Amino acid sequence: MARSRNVVGLVVVSLAFLCFTQQSLRAQNYRKVDTLAGTTLNEAVEVEGSVQRWVSGLGGNFYVLRTNWGEEILVRTSRELPAIDKRYKVRGLVTEQLGKRFISEEELQLITEETTRETGASGAAVVVQVPKVDLGSQVSYPPAQPQVSSAPPPGGREPESSQAQGGPKVLLRRDVVPWLLAGAGLVTILAAAVMFARRRPSSGTEISVGLASSPLAMAPVRSDSELAPSSKPSIPEPQGVTGSTVKLHRPPAGTLKVLPGRFEVVAGESEVKEIRFYKVPTQPVPEITFGRLAGAPYVHVQLNSPTVSGRQGKVTYQNGQWVLTNFAPATSNPTRVNGRDLAVDESVPLREGDRVEMGEVVLAFHER
């Protein structure tokens, strides 16, 4: 009887190990991007952004996701369309049909982390697994309908191009490899369990497996209600502030936490005198981007000047200190700190009185 309980316990641990290994190896295959420019077909990518609108007339369920940089990315899903104005993390494969490049959704994660001024409490995230969809080469584009069609795209003959024929093979390799590795581990554990069960215990000795005190047994089990999307309030309605060059958003008083540190506008702008930073619920690590392109409220400052790059740079709040990172290449106008040009992707910590130049816009950093 004791040996039977041992075998059952080891089988349970083996199954948990198999599921954990498959999910971990699968998550490592995705590359985080902000735009589909520079990606390749069938590449596994990850992108974060807010759902702007649903798209009809493309032969399936499509929606538009806007990133922090203001880039709009088309996403196709085989499930129910996500909620508009909610922020999601999307994982999937880069796909192209008739010149349109989009992400074929494999995994959808609703970002519901919330942080308030008083408590700083964090919420949870909901992950929805989405089956893969093999796209045919013939796609019809009917006239736009008042509601989005949930039917799959009309199938045609198999694509003849080498690129299209290679798609399913890539999907097969990405799915099979994690399962093979996990299966090898399961076989090893089961073999060890059989050998362990065949051992005869000495008289008066009982063999037991301490599953009750193992990390798996002690892990809390979440109910369906805990896995449901959080009902916490959404991001407050932004109040736009537009100057001659600088455009940003400010929240209503008392809605978002004001972080320490700020930029004083020294030159290149006549109306906006100060740039403050806020703790946004959807950002575990506060990050504010700068550039000529438009972006999301509270996490992006638009510098509408031809001397500023579309993606100029960003500041990140790390361990109680703001860190500046430059994105602009040396061929344009790289971000300059105290008279020194920063290299692409170079980061420097900001200190009191540092002079930051982004094109014609000149900023002075203050710790308070």
Residue pairs with C-beta under 8 A, 6 or more apart in sequence:
2 201
2 206
2 207
2 208
3 197
3 207
4 197
5 208
5 209
6 193
6 196
6 197
6 207
6 208
6 209
7 193
7 194
7 196
7 197
9 209
9 211
10 189
10 190
10 192
10 193
10 196
10 209
11 190
11 193
12 211
12 216
13 189
13 211
13 214
13 216
14 185
14 186
14 189
14 190
14 193
15 186
16 216
17 182
17 185
17 186
17 189
18 182
18 183
18 185
18 186
19 182
21 178
21 181
21 182
21 185
22 178
22 179
22 182
25 177
25 178
25 181
25 182
26 174
26 178
29 44
29 174
30 44
30 45
30 46
30 91
31 43
31 44
31 45
31 46
32 45
32 46
32 47
33 39
33 45
33 46
33 47
34 47
34 67
34 68
34 69
34 71
35 67
35 69
35 71
35 73
36 45
36 73
36 94
36 101
36 102
36 103
39 45
39 94
39 101
40 94
41 94
41 95
41 96
41 163
41 167
42 93
42 94
42 95
42 166
42 167
42 170
42 171
43 93
43 94
44 91
44 92
44 93
44 106
44 174
45 91
45 92
45 93
45 94
45 103
46 89
46 90
46 91
47 65
47 67
47 73
47 89
47 90
47 103
48 67
48 68
48 87
48 88
48 89
48 90
48 111
49 65
49 66
49 67
49 68
49 71
49 73
49 87
49 88
49 90
49 296
50 65
50 66
50 85
50 86
50 87
50 88
50 296
51 63
51 64
51 65
51 82
51 83
51 84
51 85
51 86
51 88
52 63
52 64
52 65
52 66
52 72
52 84
53 63
53 64
53 84
54 61
54 62
54 63
54 64
54 81
54 84
54 148
55 62
55 63
55 64
55 74
55 148
56 62
56 144
56 145
56 147
56 148
56 149
57 141
57 142
57 143
57 144
57 145
58 76
58 100
58 139
58 141
59 139
59 140
59 141
59 142
59 149
59 153
59 154
60 76
60 78
60 149
60 151
60 152
60 153
61 76
61 77
61 78
61 79
61 80
61 81
61 148
61 149
61 150
62 74
62 75
62 76
62 77
62 102
62 148
63 74
63 75
63 77
63 81
63 82
64 72
64 73
64 74
64 75
65 72
65 73
65 74
65 75
65 88
65 90
66 72
66 73
66 296
67 73
67 296
68 287
68 289
68 295
68 296
68 299
68 300
69 289
69 291
69 293
69 295
69 300
69 311
70 293
70 294
70 295
70 296
70 300
71 293
73 102
73 103
74 100
74 101
74 102
74 103
75 90
75 92
75 102
75 103
75 105
76 95
76 102
76 103
76 104
76 105
76 133
77 105
77 108
77 130
78 105
78 130
78 131
78 133
78 152
79 105
79 108
79 128
79 130
80 150
81 148
82 88
82 108
82 110
85 234
86 110
86 234
87 110
87 111
87 282
88 108
88 109
88 110
88 111
89 108
89 109
89 111
89 125
90 103
90 105
90 107
90 108
90 109
91 105
91 106
91 107
91 108
91 109
92 103
92 104
92 105
92 106
92 107
92 130
93 103
93 104
93 106
93 132
93 167
93 170
93 171
94 101
94 102
94 103
94 104
95 101
95 102
95 103
95 104
95 135
95 167
96 102
97 135
97 137
97 139
98 139
104 132
104 133
104 135
105 130
106 129
106 130
106 131
106 132
107 127
107 128
107 129
107 130
108 127
108 128
108 130
109 125
109 126
109 127
109 128
110 125
110 126
110 128
110 229
111 125
111 282
112 123
112 124
112 125
112 126
112 229
112 230
112 232
113 122
113 123
113 124
113 125
113 281
113 282
113 283
113 284
114 121
114 122
114 123
114 230
114 232
114 233
114 281
115 121
115 122
115 257
115 279
115 280
115 281
116 257
117 254
117 255
117 256
117 257
120 257
122 284
123 230
123 232
123 281
124 226
124 227
124 230
126 227
126 228
126 229
132 171
133 152
134 167
134 168
134 171
135 153
135 167
136 153
136 154
136 155
136 156
136 157
136 158
136 159
137 156
137 157
137 158
137 159
137 160
137 161
137 164
138 154
138 155
138 156
138 157
139 153
139 154
139 156
140 154
158 164
158 165
159 165
199 207
201 207
211 217
232 281
235 280
235 281
235 282
235 297
235 298
236 251
236 252
236 255
236 256
237 252
238 249
238 250
238 251
238 297
238 298
239 249
239 250
239 251
239 252
240 247
240 248
240 249
241 247
241 248
241 249
241 250
241 272
243 269
243 270
243 271
243 272
244 269
244 270
244 271
245 268
245 269
245 272
245 303
245 304
245 305
245 360
245 361
246 265
246 269
246 271
246 272
246 275
246 301
246 302
246 303
246 304
246 361
247 294
247 301
247 302
247 303
247 304
248 272
248 275
248 301
248 302
249 297
249 298
250 276
251 278
251 298
256 278
256 279
256 280
256 298
257 278
257 279
258 276
258 277
258 278
258 279
259 276
259 277
259 278
259 279
259 286
259 317
260 320
260 367
260 368
261 277
261 317
261 322
261 350
261 365
261 366
261 367
261 368
262 274
262 275
262 276
262 277
262 365
262 366
262 368
263 274
263 275
263 356
263 363
263 364
263 365
263 366
264 273
264 274
264 363
264 364
264 365
264 366
265 272
265 273
265 274
265 275
265 361
265 362
265 363
266 355
266 362
266 363
266 364
267 360
267 361
267 362
268 305
268 359
268 360
268 361
268 362
269 361
275 301
275 363
277 286
277 288
277 315
277 317
277 322
278 286
278 298
279 286
280 286
280 298
280 299
283 299
285 316
285 317
285 318
286 316
286 317
287 299
287 314
287 315
287 316
287 317
288 299
288 300
288 301
288 314
288 315
289 295
289 299
289 300
289 301
289 311
289 313
289 314
290 300
290 301
290 303
290 308
290 312
290 313
290 314
290 315
290 358
291 300
291 302
291 303
291 308
291 309
291 310
291 311
291 312
291 313
291 327
292 302
292 303
292 304
292 305
292 306
292 308
292 309
292 310
292 312
293 302
293 310
293 311
294 300
294 302
295 301
295 302
303 312
303 358
303 359
303 361
305 359
305 360
305 361
306 359
307 333
307 359
307 360
307 361
308 333
308 358
308 359
308 360
308 361
309 327
309 328
309 329
309 332
309 333
309 359
311 327
311 328
312 326
312 327
312 328
312 335
312 358
312 359
313 324
313 325
313 326
313 327
313 328
313 335
313 342
313 358
314 324
314 325
314 327
315 322
315 323
315 324
315 325
315 350
316 322
316 323
316 325
317 323
321 349
321 350
322 349
322 350
322 365
323 347
323 348
323 349
323 350
324 335
324 337
324 342
324 347
324 348
324 349
324 350
324 356
325 345
325 346
325 347
326 334
326 335
326 342
326 343
326 344
326 345
326 346
326 347
327 335
327 344
327 345
328 334
328 335
328 344
328 358
329 344
330 341
330 343
330 344
333 358
333 359
334 341
334 342
334 343
334 344
335 341
335 342
335 356
335 357
335 358
336 342
336 356
336 357
336 358
337 348
337 350
337 354
337 355
337 356
337 357
338 354
338 355
339 355
342 348
350 356
350 365
351 365
351 367
352 365
352 366
352 367
353 364
353 365
353 366
354 364
354 365
355 362
355 363
355 364
356 362
356 363
356 364
356 365
357 363
